[in-house]
Every structure is written in structure tokens, then in C-alpha cells.
Amino acid sequence: MIGIVTTPKPQDSSLKPIQRKATPRDLVLRQIWQCKEAEAIINCRTKAKEQGLADLKFVGAEFSYDGTRLTLLYNSEEGGEKPDLRNLRRSMSRLYPHAQIEMHPLGPRDVAKLLGGMGACGLEERCCTAYLTDFSPISIKMAKEQGISLTPTEITGMCGRLRCCLAYEYEQYTEARKTLPKRNKRVLTPQGEGKVLDVLPLKGAVLVLLETGVLHEYLARDIQLFDENGIPIPRELAPDSEQPEDEKETYPR
């Protein structure tokens, strides 16, 4: 008895079905057309300049494996009107009459991913180019939770947006802060009362300025908060620390 093997359908509807396995001829054709992509993007930039499309930044050209489709990738300045690319498309069609010309806009992060290069942190390859497959929303709050400087050059990536790495440890910092008091809170320590000057979430500790003028680091289990009447609250009865209110993002994503 011969069994029939069925291939389960992918849950992601965006995935396209595989028509057939690439042949050696297909692979050779792909290499040939890949060699022509640099020429195509140069020609496209030249035509765009001639037509006064100075606000567009063409960053890539991709031929299909058999050269029947040419996709031109570009980025335009934010806030501008949608560019009219009909004349440019016709000009490229005359240069490549056997290829269907398509033009796709890219966001700043996608441009950085495509161009590659060294990251702002010094890594030889940017995270987006190395392994990121999608871009999560990033906010200023993520930098504040981790105590990172809000200087634009410190939190902005090469794409001009907030760095993707701000989200990497954000959840860990958020969870750690739940058991720690906020800055400027009065606490009771084994050496007396003091004020919290800084919070060290990953260490589960705080820096406390004692009334004697001494700065000391304490673990969360070694300090007590005060209630509204100034009475120390037993550690096991103390509620979780209040989280900072959501900050409105002041830098673009």
C-alpha cells in the first residue's frame, strides 16, 4: 500500500509557495543578473537627477533570477509628498525593455539594513544587517528605564532613529525596578535613614545617602520604605515600587 504524503500549509499567509527547485541554469542566470544590479542603480540615479528627483535616494536594485523584473529601492525625505515616478519608470523601461520595472519605497531603518556597515556602538556589522528580521517600536522610555544618557548621539543609530538595542534589555530592567524604590525616596537602612540617590536595577540595589553624609549601596532586602505617616513598612508588606509614567517620545522611531 502506497501512502500519500501531504505537505502542511504554512500558517503565515504571506509565504509564497515553492514552484520548483532551482536548476544549475537558474543559478547561473541569477549570478549574471546580479552583476548587472550595480549598473542598474547607477543608471537610475542618473535618470533621477536629470528629472529633478533630488529628494529621492536610490539605495538598491534587484533583478529577478531571470532578469524579467527589476525592482528599484528608494528612500524619500519624511513629510514630503509622494513622488511622481512615472517618467523615471518609463526611462528605465527604455534602458531595460525586457524587464518589468517596479519601484518600492524604504524606511530609514530598512535603508540602514540594506546598506550595512559598522554600527554606532562599534560592532563591525549593524544588528539590523546581521540578524534582525523586523523592527520593534522604540521609545525614549526604554532609554530612561535603563539609565542611558538621552543625548541624541548616544541613543540614535546610523539610520537616524532610536537604536534597536534599546529594546534588548528593557523588559529585564522593568521587572527589576518593580522591587526597588524610586530616586529621592526616603528609606530606612541598617545604618539609619537616608535618601535614594540612584537605582541599580540589574544588581537589585540602590545607592542611599545617609543622614551622616555617607553614600552606601544596599540590596533591596536590606532597606525599608516609609508610609505616608513616616512609619517604616516591613519589607514583606511593602507594595511594588511605582513605575515611571510613560514618557512621550521626543525622538522619531
Contacts in CASP RR format, 6 or more apart in sequence:
PFRMAT RR
TARGET T0000
AUTHOR 0000-0000-0000
METHOD contacts of the structure
MODEL  1
MIGIVTTPKPQDSSLKPIQRKATPRDLVLRQIWQCKEAEAIINCRTKAKE
QGLADLKFVGAEFSYDGTRLTLLYNSEEGGEKPDLRNLRRSMSRLYPHAQ
IEMHPLGPRDVAKLLGGMGACGLEERCCTAYLTDFSPISIKMAKEQGISL
TPTEITGMCGRLRCCLAYEYEQYTEARKTLPKRNKRVLTPQGEGKVLDVL
PLKGAVLVLLETGVLHEYLARDIQLFDENGIPIPRELAPDSEQPEDEKET
YPR
22 30 0 8 1.000
22 65 0 8 1.000
26 65 0 8 1.000
26 66 0 8 1.000
29 65 0 8 1.000
29 66 0 8 1.000
29 67 0 8 1.000
30 65 0 8 1.000
33 63 0 8 1.000
33 64 0 8 1.000
33 65 0 8 1.000
33 66 0 8 1.000
33 67 0 8 1.000
34 63 0 8 1.000
36 63 0 8 1.000
37 60 0 8 1.000
37 61 0 8 1.000
37 62 0 8 1.000
37 63 0 8 1.000
38 61 0 8 1.000
40 61 0 8 1.000
40 63 0 8 1.000
40 70 0 8 1.000
40 72 0 8 1.000
40 92 0 8 1.000
40 96 0 8 1.000
41 58 0 8 1.000
41 59 0 8 1.000
41 60 0 8 1.000
41 61 0 8 1.000
41 72 0 8 1.000
43 92 0 8 1.000
43 95 0 8 1.000
44 58 0 8 1.000
44 61 0 8 1.000
44 72 0 8 1.000
44 88 0 8 1.000
44 92 0 8 1.000
45 58 0 8 1.000
47 88 0 8 1.000
47 91 0 8 1.000
47 92 0 8 1.000
47 95 0 8 1.000
48 54 0 8 1.000
48 56 0 8 1.000
48 58 0 8 1.000
48 88 0 8 1.000
51 87 0 8 1.000
51 88 0 8 1.000
51 91 0 8 1.000
53 83 0 8 1.000
53 85 0 8 1.000
53 88 0 8 1.000
55 76 0 8 1.000
55 77 0 8 1.000
55 80 0 8 1.000
55 83 0 8 1.000
56 74 0 8 1.000
56 75 0 8 1.000
56 76 0 8 1.000
56 83 0 8 1.000
57 74 0 8 1.000
57 75 0 8 1.000
57 76 0 8 1.000
57 111 0 8 1.000
58 72 0 8 1.000
58 73 0 8 1.000
58 74 0 8 1.000
59 73 0 8 1.000
59 74 0 8 1.000
59 75 0 8 1.000
59 106 0 8 1.000
59 111 0 8 1.000
59 114 0 8 1.000
59 115 0 8 1.000
60 72 0 8 1.000
60 73 0 8 1.000
60 74 0 8 1.000
60 114 0 8 1.000
61 70 0 8 1.000
61 71 0 8 1.000
61 72 0 8 1.000
61 73 0 8 1.000
62 70 0 8 1.000
62 71 0 8 1.000
62 73 0 8 1.000
63 69 0 8 1.000
63 70 0 8 1.000
63 71 0 8 1.000
63 99 0 8 1.000
64 70 0 8 1.000
67 98 0 8 1.000
67 99 0 8 1.000
68 98 0 8 1.000
68 99 0 8 1.000
68 100 0 8 1.000
69 99 0 8 1.000
69 100 0 8 1.000
69 102 0 8 1.000
70 92 0 8 1.000
70 96 0 8 1.000
70 99 0 8 1.000
70 100 0 8 1.000
70 101 0 8 1.000
70 102 0 8 1.000
71 102 0 8 1.000
71 103 0 8 1.000
71 104 0 8 1.000
72 92 0 8 1.000
72 101 0 8 1.000
72 102 0 8 1.000
72 103 0 8 1.000
72 104 0 8 1.000
73 103 0 8 1.000
73 104 0 8 1.000
73 105 0 8 1.000
73 106 0 8 1.000
73 114 0 8 1.000
74 103 0 8 1.000
74 104 0 8 1.000
74 105 0 8 1.000
74 106 0 8 1.000
75 105 0 8 1.000
75 106 0 8 1.000
75 107 0 8 1.000
75 108 0 8 1.000
75 110 0 8 1.000
75 111 0 8 1.000
76 83 0 8 1.000
76 105 0 8 1.000
78 252 0 8 1.000
85 103 0 8 1.000
88 103 0 8 1.000
89 101 0 8 1.000
89 103 0 8 1.000
92 101 0 8 1.000
93 99 0 8 1.000
93 101 0 8 1.000
106 114 0 8 1.000
108 159 0 8 1.000
108 160 0 8 1.000
108 161 0 8 1.000
109 128 0 8 1.000
109 135 0 8 1.000
109 159 0 8 1.000
109 161 0 8 1.000
109 164 0 8 1.000
111 159 0 8 1.000
112 126 0 8 1.000
112 128 0 8 1.000
112 129 0 8 1.000
112 157 0 8 1.000
112 158 0 8 1.000
112 159 0 8 1.000
113 126 0 8 1.000
113 128 0 8 1.000
113 129 0 8 1.000
113 132 0 8 1.000
116 125 0 8 1.000
116 126 0 8 1.000
116 128 0 8 1.000
116 129 0 8 1.000
117 124 0 8 1.000
117 125 0 8 1.000
117 126 0 8 1.000
117 129 0 8 1.000
117 158 0 8 1.000
118 124 0 8 1.000
118 125 0 8 1.000
118 126 0 8 1.000
119 125 0 8 1.000
119 126 0 8 1.000
119 127 0 8 1.000
119 157 0 8 1.000
119 158 0 8 1.000
120 156 0 8 1.000
120 157 0 8 1.000
120 158 0 8 1.000
120 163 0 8 1.000
121 163 0 8 1.000
121 165 0 8 1.000
126 158 0 8 1.000
127 164 0 8 1.000
127 165 0 8 1.000
128 135 0 8 1.000
128 159 0 8 1.000
128 164 0 8 1.000
132 164 0 8 1.000
135 164 0 8 1.000
136 164 0 8 1.000
136 167 0 8 1.000
137 253 0 8 1.000
138 161 0 8 1.000
138 162 0 8 1.000
138 163 0 8 1.000
138 164 0 8 1.000
138 166 0 8 1.000
138 167 0 8 1.000
138 253 0 8 1.000
139 162 0 8 1.000
139 247 0 8 1.000
139 249 0 8 1.000
139 253 0 8 1.000
140 150 0 8 1.000
140 155 0 8 1.000
140 162 0 8 1.000
140 247 0 8 1.000
140 248 0 8 1.000
140 249 0 8 1.000
140 250 0 8 1.000
140 251 0 8 1.000
141 244 0 8 1.000
141 246 0 8 1.000
141 247 0 8 1.000
141 249 0 8 1.000
142 162 0 8 1.000
142 166 0 8 1.000
142 167 0 8 1.000
142 170 0 8 1.000
143 149 0 8 1.000
143 150 0 8 1.000
143 155 0 8 1.000
143 162 0 8 1.000
143 166 0 8 1.000
144 150 0 8 1.000
144 244 0 8 1.000
144 247 0 8 1.000
145 170 0 8 1.000
145 173 0 8 1.000
145 174 0 8 1.000
145 177 0 8 1.000
145 244 0 8 1.000
146 166 0 8 1.000
146 169 0 8 1.000
146 170 0 8 1.000
146 173 0 8 1.000
146 201 0 8 1.000
148 154 0 8 1.000
148 155 0 8 1.000
148 166 0 8 1.000
149 155 0 8 1.000
152 251 0 8 1.000
155 162 0 8 1.000
155 163 0 8 1.000
155 166 0 8 1.000
155 251 0 8 1.000
156 162 0 8 1.000
156 163 0 8 1.000
156 251 0 8 1.000
157 163 0 8 1.000
160 252 0 8 1.000
161 251 0 8 1.000
161 252 0 8 1.000
161 253 0 8 1.000
162 251 0 8 1.000
162 252 0 8 1.000
162 253 0 8 1.000
172 201 0 8 1.000
172 202 0 8 1.000
173 201 0 8 1.000
173 202 0 8 1.000
174 243 0 8 1.000
176 201 0 8 1.000
176 202 0 8 1.000
176 204 0 8 1.000
177 199 0 8 1.000
177 201 0 8 1.000
177 241 0 8 1.000
177 243 0 8 1.000
178 240 0 8 1.000
178 241 0 8 1.000
178 243 0 8 1.000
179 204 0 8 1.000
179 220 0 8 1.000
179 240 0 8 1.000
179 241 0 8 1.000
180 199 0 8 1.000
180 201 0 8 1.000
180 204 0 8 1.000
180 205 0 8 1.000
180 206 0 8 1.000
180 220 0 8 1.000
180 241 0 8 1.000
181 187 0 8 1.000
181 196 0 8 1.000
181 199 0 8 1.000
181 206 0 8 1.000
181 223 0 8 1.000
181 225 0 8 1.000
181 241 0 8 1.000
182 196 0 8 1.000
182 199 0 8 1.000
182 241 0 8 1.000
182 242 0 8 1.000
182 244 0 8 1.000
183 196 0 8 1.000
183 197 0 8 1.000
183 198 0 8 1.000
183 199 0 8 1.000
184 195 0 8 1.000
184 196 0 8 1.000
184 197 0 8 1.000
185 195 0 8 1.000
185 196 0 8 1.000
185 225 0 8 1.000
186 193 0 8 1.000
186 194 0 8 1.000
186 195 0 8 1.000
186 196 0 8 1.000
186 225 0 8 1.000
186 226 0 8 1.000
186 230 0 8 1.000
187 193 0 8 1.000
187 194 0 8 1.000
187 195 0 8 1.000
187 196 0 8 1.000
187 206 0 8 1.000
187 208 0 8 1.000
187 218 0 8 1.000
187 223 0 8 1.000
187 224 0 8 1.000
187 225 0 8 1.000
187 226 0 8 1.000
188 194 0 8 1.000
188 223 0 8 1.000
188 224 0 8 1.000
188 225 0 8 1.000
188 226 0 8 1.000
188 232 0 8 1.000
189 208 0 8 1.000
189 210 0 8 1.000
189 216 0 8 1.000
189 218 0 8 1.000
189 222 0 8 1.000
189 223 0 8 1.000
190 218 0 8 1.000
190 222 0 8 1.000
191 210 0 8 1.000
191 212 0 8 1.000
191 214 0 8 1.000
191 216 0 8 1.000
192 210 0 8 1.000
192 211 0 8 1.000
193 210 0 8 1.000
193 211 0 8 1.000
194 208 0 8 1.000
194 209 0 8 1.000
194 210 0 8 1.000
194 211 0 8 1.000
195 208 0 8 1.000
195 209 0 8 1.000
196 206 0 8 1.000
196 207 0 8 1.000
196 208 0 8 1.000
197 207 0 8 1.000
197 208 0 8 1.000
197 209 0 8 1.000
197 215 0 8 1.000
198 206 0 8 1.000
198 207 0 8 1.000
199 206 0 8 1.000
199 207 0 8 1.000
200 206 0 8 1.000
200 207 0 8 1.000
200 217 0 8 1.000
203 219 0 8 1.000
204 219 0 8 1.000
204 220 0 8 1.000
205 217 0 8 1.000
205 218 0 8 1.000
205 219 0 8 1.000
205 220 0 8 1.000
206 217 0 8 1.000
206 218 0 8 1.000
206 220 0 8 1.000
206 223 0 8 1.000
207 215 0 8 1.000
207 216 0 8 1.000
207 217 0 8 1.000
208 215 0 8 1.000
208 216 0 8 1.000
208 217 0 8 1.000
208 218 0 8 1.000
208 223 0 8 1.000
209 215 0 8 1.000
210 216 0 8 1.000
221 235 0 8 1.000
223 235 0 8 1.000
224 232 0 8 1.000
224 233 0 8 1.000
224 234 0 8 1.000
224 235 0 8 1.000
224 238 0 8 1.000
225 232 0 8 1.000
225 233 0 8 1.000
225 238 0 8 1.000
226 232 0 8 1.000
226 233 0 8 1.000
227 233 0 8 1.000
END
